Amino acid sequence: MDFEPLTYQSVEARAVLIPLRRPIISKVGAFDQWPLIRIDLHTREGIVGRSYLEPYLIQAPRYIVPAIRDLAASRAGSRLAPLDDFQNARGSTHLLGYEGITMIAIAGLDMAAWDALGKAAGLPLAELLGGTVGSVQAYNSNGLWLSHVDGLAEEAGSLVAEGAFSALKLRLGREKLQDDLDALRAVREAAGDEIKLMVDFNQGLSFDDGLRRCHALDNERLYWFEEPLAYNNTRGHAELAREIRTPIQLGENFYGPRELLKAVQAGACDCVMLDMMRIGGVSGWLRSAPIASAAGIPVSTHLYPEFCAHLLRITETAHWLEWQDWAYPVLKEPFALVEGQLVVPNRPGSGIEWDESAVKRFQCD
């Protein structure tokens, strides 16, 4: 592989606010609009690396964007070396803490840097990292929130049809167990009895309620229970994992490799899902996924389907990609779905480019 080194020049970070086709109704909040931070990393050599962040809250970009700009300004004139930059950035933010805005800013720049390196090499990210392009198995996470049970059947059918999916994510944790059971019945009736259902409680249960609810649902052939308890209740999740047959899924709130290691060592989860914004971008993934793989634990993804699809292609215990189209309105050419598989295209870098007219339409800063 022979290409010129790249040099940091500047970064452009802008917030956009995208209307959701299906509003989010969950234990952690209700949202009908989705904020994204679009990042363009400009190099002196003329190559632009692109990435985005999904910070959940409409007001979050006002805090995150300045952190991204400050971090990029400190690197101006230096060589683009994301693995070194990840380590150095972690050290430079040590006094502020490894979690929260500091890691989020690091992750956004890291993804853009890897995209730029792939473009400079003329290789898709998966190939740059030693793998190949191809498809990854995906489940549809675009709906089935804590809305009224009466509408779930129709929604489940439309979610399957969006990409011939064999797996869906369903949110549970309603006030009454019977309401959760009714939701399961409605979804299976519409999507088929063989549909794989990944269940997410969105941290909505206390330990005692979680133990009772998970025991009550343990015979319902669910694929996993995701975050029944608060994400940092490692001990509680470890107790659940010992008590419950259905696999416990954690990880979208792990800030960096060490948090994943702690959960694995505690036996708190049977499988993990990594979030690019929190795990530390591509560099954070490259340091984290091998920990799970060495323990034989399946690795799935949370949000960011474009970058995550590349990374699943090089992950030893690659499991499921969480697919949603929340960023699609600002992407020029979203990745194709074929029979429930997301196809990694043969395009340099991550494969994302902006639909500039849409960015202007949704821009909110």
C-alpha positions in Angstrom: 0.0 0.0 0.0 1.6 3.2 -1.1 0.0 6.7 -0.5 1.1 10.1 0.7 0.7 10.8 4.4 -2.2 13.1 5.2 -1.9 16.3 7.3 -4.6 17.8 9.5 -5.7 21.2 8.2 -9.2 22.0 9.7 -12.5 20.6 10.6 -16.1 21.6 9.8 -18.7 20.3 12.3 -22.3 21.2 11.7 -25.5 20.1 13.4 -28.6 18.9 11.4 -32.0 18.0 12.8 -33.8 15.2 10.9 -37.5 14.3 11.3 -38.1 10.7 12.2 -40.5 8.6 10.2 -41.5 6.7 13.3 -41.1 8.7 16.6 -39.1 7.1 19.3 -41.0 6.3 22.5 -38.8 4.6 25.1 -37.9 4.6 28.7 -35.1 7.1 28.1 -37.3 9.6 26.3 -39.6 10.4 23.4 -38.2 12.0 20.2 -39.7 12.9 16.9 -36.5 14.6 15.6 -33.0 13.2 15.5 -29.9 15.4 15.8 -26.7 14.6 13.8 -23.4 16.3 13.9 -21.9 16.2 10.4 -18.1 16.2 10.5 -15.8 17.1 7.5 -12.1 16.7 8.3 -10.0 18.7 5.7 -6.4 17.7 5.0 -3.7 19.8 3.4 -3.5 17.2 0.6 -7.1 17.9 -0.4 -8.8 14.7 0.9 -11.8 15.2 3.1 -12.7 12.6 5.7 -16.3 12.4 6.7 -18.2 11.1 9.7 -21.2 11.9 11.8 -22.3 11.6 15.5 -25.8 11.0 16.9 -25.9 12.7 20.3 -29.6 12.0 21.0 -30.5 15.4 22.5 -31.3 18.5 20.3 -29.2 20.7 22.5 -26.2 18.4 22.7 -24.3 19.7 19.6 -23.8 23.1 21.2 -21.5 21.4 23.7 -20.0 18.7 21.5 -19.2 20.8 18.4 -16.8 23.2 20.2 -15.0 20.2 21.7 -14.5 18.7 18.2 -13.2 22.0 16.9 -10.8 22.4 19.8 -9.5 18.9 19.5 -9.0 19.4 15.7 -7.3 22.7 16.2 -4.7 21.1 18.5 -3.8 18.7 15.7 -3.5 21.2 12.9 -0.3 20.6 10.9 0.3 17.2 12.3 0.2 13.9 10.5 -3.1 12.0 10.4 -2.5 8.9 12.5 -5.8 7.9 14.2 -4.4 5.1 16.4 -1.7 7.4 17.8 -4.3 10.3 18.0 -6.7 8.2 19.9 -4.1 7.3 22.5 -2.8 10.9 22.7 -6.3 12.4 22.9 -7.3 10.1 25.7 -4.2 11.2 27.6 -4.8 14.9 27.0 -8.4 14.7 28.3 -7.4 12.6 31.4 -8.2 15.4 33.8 -11.7 15.9 32.4 -12.5 12.2 32.4 -12.7 9.5 29.8 -16.5 9.5 29.4 -19.0 11.9 27.9 -18.2 14.8 25.6 -14.4 14.1 25.6 -14.8 10.6 24.2 -17.6 11.6 21.9 -15.4 14.4 20.3 -12.5 12.0 20.0 -14.7 9.4 18.3 -16.1 11.8 15.7 -12.7 12.9 14.6 -11.4 9.4 14.7 -14.0 8.1 12.3 -13.4 11.0 9.9 -9.6 10.3 10.0 -10.1 6.7 9.1 -12.4 7.7 6.3 -9.7 10.0 4.9 -7.0 7.3 5.1 -9.3 4.9 3.2 -9.8 7.5 0.5 -6.1 8.3 0.3 -5.4 4.6 -0.2 -8.3 4.1 -2.6 -9.6 1.3 -0.4 -12.9 0.7 1.5 -12.3 0.9 5.2 -12.8 -2.9 5.6 -10.0 -3.5 3.1 -7.8 -0.9 4.7 -8.1 -2.8 7.9 -7.1 -6.1 6.2 -10.6 -7.5 5.5 -12.9 -7.5 2.5 -16.2 -5.9 1.5 -19.4 -7.9 1.5 -22.6 -8.2 3.4 -23.4 -8.4 7.2 -26.5 -9.7 8.8 -28.8 -7.0 10.1 -31.9 -6.6 12.2 -34.4 -3.7 11.7 -34.4 -1.2 14.7 -36.5 1.4 13.0 -39.6 1.0 15.2 -41.6 -1.1 17.7 -41.2 1.3 20.5 -43.3 1.6 23.7 -46.3 2.7 21.7 -49.8 1.3 22.0 -50.0 -2.4 21.3 -52.8 -2.0 18.8 -50.4 -0.5 16.2 -47.5 -2.9 16.6 -48.7 -5.6 14.2 -49.0 -3.3 11.2 -45.7 -1.7 12.0 -43.9 -5.1 12.4 -45.1 -6.1 8.9 -43.8 -2.9 7.4 -40.4 -3.2 9.2 -39.9 -6.7 7.8 -40.7 -5.4 4.3 -38.1 -2.6 4.5 -35.4 -5.1 3.7 -36.7 -8.6 3.9 -35.5 -8.8 7.5 -35.5 -12.0 9.5 -34.9 -10.1 12.8 -36.5 -7.0 14.5 -35.8 -5.1 17.7 -38.8 -4.7 20.0 -38.8 -2.4 23.1 -40.4 -3.9 26.2 -40.8 -2.8 29.8 -44.4 -1.6 29.9 -46.1 -1.1 33.3 -47.8 -4.5 33.1 -46.3 -7.8 32.1 -49.4 -8.7 30.2 -48.9 -5.6 28.0 -45.4 -6.8 27.1 -46.8 -10.3 26.3 -49.5 -8.8 24.1 -46.9 -6.8 22.3 -44.9 -10.0 21.6 -48.0 -11.8 20.3 -48.9 -8.9 18.0 -45.5 -8.7 16.5 -45.1 -12.4 15.9 -48.5 -12.7 14.4 -47.6 -10.0 11.8 -44.0 -10.8 11.2 -44.1 -14.6 11.5 -43.5 -16.9 14.3 -39.9 -17.5 13.2 -38.9 -13.8 13.4 -36.0 -13.2 15.7 -36.9 -10.6 18.3 -34.1 -8.6 20.0 -35.7 -7.1 23.1 -34.5 -3.8 24.5 -35.6 -2.5 27.9 -33.6 0.8 27.6 -32.4 0.6 31.2 -36.0 0.9 32.4 -36.2 -1.6 35.2 -34.9 -1.7 38.7 -33.1 -4.9 39.7 -36.0 -6.6 41.5 -38.4 -5.6 38.7 -35.9 -6.7 36.1 -35.4 -10.1 37.7 -39.2 -10.7 37.9 -39.8 -9.5 34.3 -36.9 -11.3 32.7 -37.9 -14.6 34.5 -41.5 -14.1 33.3 -40.3 -13.6 29.7 -37.5 -16.3 29.8 -39.6 -18.9 27.9 -40.7 -16.5 25.1 -37.9 -17.5 22.7 -36.5 -14.0 22.7 -33.0 -13.5 21.1 -31.6 -11.3 23.9 -32.5 -9.0 26.7 -30.8 -5.6 26.2 -30.0 -3.4 29.1 -32.8 -4.4 31.5 -31.1 -2.3 34.2 -29.2 1.0 34.3 -26.2 0.5 32.0 -23.6 1.0 34.9 -25.2 -1.6 37.1 -22.6 -4.2 36.3 -23.2 -6.3 39.4 -27.0 -6.4 38.8 -26.5 -7.5 35.2 -24.1 -10.2 36.3 -26.7 -11.6 38.7 -29.3 -11.5 35.9 -26.9 -13.2 33.5 -26.6 -16.1 36.0 -30.3 -16.3 36.7 -31.7 -15.9 33.1 -31.4 -18.3 30.2 -32.1 -15.6 27.6 -28.7 -13.9 26.7 -28.0 -10.5 28.3 -26.9 -7.9 25.9 -24.8 -4.8 27.0 -22.4 -2.4 25.5 -23.9 0.6 23.8 -22.9 2.7 26.8 -19.4 1.4 27.2 -17.0 4.3 27.0 -13.8 2.8 25.7 -12.2 -0.7 25.9 -11.7 -0.8 29.7 -15.4 -0.6 30.4 -16.1 -3.5 28.1 -13.3 -5.5 29.8 -14.9 -4.8 33.2 -18.3 -6.1 32.1 -16.7 -9.2 30.5 -14.6 -10.0 33.6 -17.7 -9.6 35.8 -19.8 -12.0 33.7 -22.3 -9.2 33.2 -23.3 -10.0 29.6 -23.5 -12.9 27.2 -23.0 -10.6 24.1 -22.0 -7.0 23.5 -22.9 -4.3 21.2 -20.5 -1.4 20.5 -21.5 2.2 19.9 -19.1 4.2 17.7 -19.7 7.5 19.5 -18.9 6.0 23.0 -16.4 3.2 22.3 -14.1 5.7 20.6 -14.7 5.5 16.9 -12.8 3.0 14.7 -9.7 3.1 16.9 -11.8 2.4 20.0 -13.4 -0.5 18.2 -10.1 -2.0 17.2 -9.0 -2.0 20.8 -12.3 -3.2 22.2 -13.7 -5.9 19.9 -10.7 -8.2 20.3 -11.4 -8.3 24.1 -14.9 -9.7 23.5 -13.6 -12.0 20.7 -10.9 -13.4 23.0 -13.6 -14.3 25.5 -15.8 -15.9 22.8 -18.5 -13.2 23.2 -20.5 -12.2 20.1 -20.0 -8.5 19.0 -23.0 -6.6 17.6 -23.4 -2.9 16.8 -25.4 0.1 18.0 -26.3 2.9 15.4 -23.8 4.0 12.7 -24.6 1.2 10.3 -22.2 2.4 7.6 -19.0 2.4 9.7 -20.1 -0.6 11.8 -20.7 -2.7 8.7 -17.0 -2.3 7.7 -15.9 -3.2 11.2 -18.1 -6.3 11.5 -16.3 -7.5 8.4 -13.0 -7.6 10.3 -14.4 -8.8 13.8 -13.8 -12.4 14.8 -17.0 -12.9 16.6 -19.1 -10.6 14.5 -22.8 -11.0 15.3 -25.6 -8.6 14.3 -25.7 -5.1 12.8 -28.4 -2.8 14.1 -29.9 -1.1 11.1 -31.8 2.1 11.1 -32.1 4.8 8.4 -32.1 7.9 10.7 -29.0 9.4 8.9 -30.2 8.4 5.4 -31.9 11.7 4.6 -28.4 13.5 4.5 -26.5 10.7 2.8 -25.9 10.8 -1.0 -26.0 7.1 -1.5 -27.1 4.9 1.5 -25.8 1.3 1.6 -28.0 -1.3 -0.1 -30.1 -3.9 1.8 -30.5 -7.3 0.3 -32.4 -10.1 2.1 -31.8 -8.7 5.5 -28.1 -8.1 4.9 -26.5 -4.6 4.6 -24.0 -4.6 1.8 -20.7 -2.8 2.2 -20.0 -1.1 -1.1 -16.7 -1.1 -2.9 -16.1 2.7 -2.3 -13.0 4.2 -0.7 -13.2 5.0 3.0 -16.4 4.5 4.9 -18.4 5.0 1.7 -20.5 7.9 3.0 -20.9 11.3 1.2 -23.3 14.1 1.9 -26.4 15.1 0.1 -25.6 18.7 0.3 -29.1 20.0 -0.5 -30.5 17.9 2.3 -27.8 19.1 4.7 -28.8 22.7 4.0 -32.4 21.8 4.4 -32.0 20.2 7.8 -29.1 22.3 9.2 -29.9 23.9 12.5 -26.8 25.8 13.7 
